[in-house]
Amino acid sequence: MTDRSALPPEIRMGDDVSRAMAHLPRDEASEQIATHLRKFWEPRMREAIIQRVREGDDRVNPLLTSAVHDYLDGDIDREEVSEPSGG
C-alpha cells in the first residue's frame, strides 16, 4: 500500500475526487472530474496533473487520467463551470 502522504498533492487530490465520483457511470464520472479540475483547481495544479498523465505516471488513478483527457478535449460541463461556487 502506498503512503498517501508521500504522493504529490495533485495525485492525492485527484485520487480523492476520483473516489468521490466513482459511483457514477465512467463517462459521466470522467466529465464531472474534468469539470471539477476546470472549476476548482488552480492552473499550476492542473498543469501538474496534466504533465503526470502525459508522462504516464502510473500513480495517477485511471479515472483521473480519463478526466484529464476529457479536460484537454474540452469535454466539461460548461454550465456547471459558469455557476458560482460556495454557499
N, C-alpha and C positions, 0 to 999 in steps of 0.2 A: 504494500500500500504506500502511495506517495504521500510524503509530508506536505500537506497543502500550504503550510507557511513558507516552504521553500520554492513554491511556484511563483512565477512573475504575476503581478497583480492583474494584468489583462486576462491571463488564463484562469486565475481564481474567480474573478468576477464573471467572466464569460461562462465558466462552468456553473456558477450559481444561477445565472439567467437561464442557461440551457436546462438545468434540472427543473426549474420552475415552469418551463414551457413544455416539458417532455410529455405531459398528459395529452397534449393536442396532437392531431394528425401531423405527420412530419413536415409536409409542405407549409401548413399553417404555422406550426411552431417556428420553422425557419424564417418565415416572413415576419412574424412577431418579434423574433430576436433581432433580425436586421433592422426593424423599425426602432426597437429599443436602443440599438447601437447608435442609430442616427439621432434619436431624440435626447438621449441621456448621457452618452459617453462623450467626453471632451475629445477634440481632434487628435491629440497625442496618443490617447488610449486606443482610439480607432486605428490609427496608423500602426501602432504596436501589434495589435491583433491581426491586422491585415498582413503585416510583414511575417508574422509567425505562420500564418496559413500559407503564404506564398513560399516560405522556406520548407513547408511540410513538417512543422513541429508536431510530433506525434502525441504531445501532451494536450493538444487542443481537442476538445470534445468534438466528435464528428458532426453533431447537430450545430455546433457553433461554426464549424468550418463551412457547412452548408449555408448558414446565415450570413457569413462574411461574403460568400459568393453572391447571395441574393442582394446584399447591401451594395456590392460593387456593380451589380447589374441593374440597380435601381428598383429592385423588387421589394418595396417597402410600402406601408400603409400611409400614404401622403396625408390623408385626412387626419389620422391619429397624430402624425408629426406636427401638424398645424395647430392642434388643440393645446391650450396651456396646461402645464403640469402643476401638480400640488393641490393643496386644498384651501 
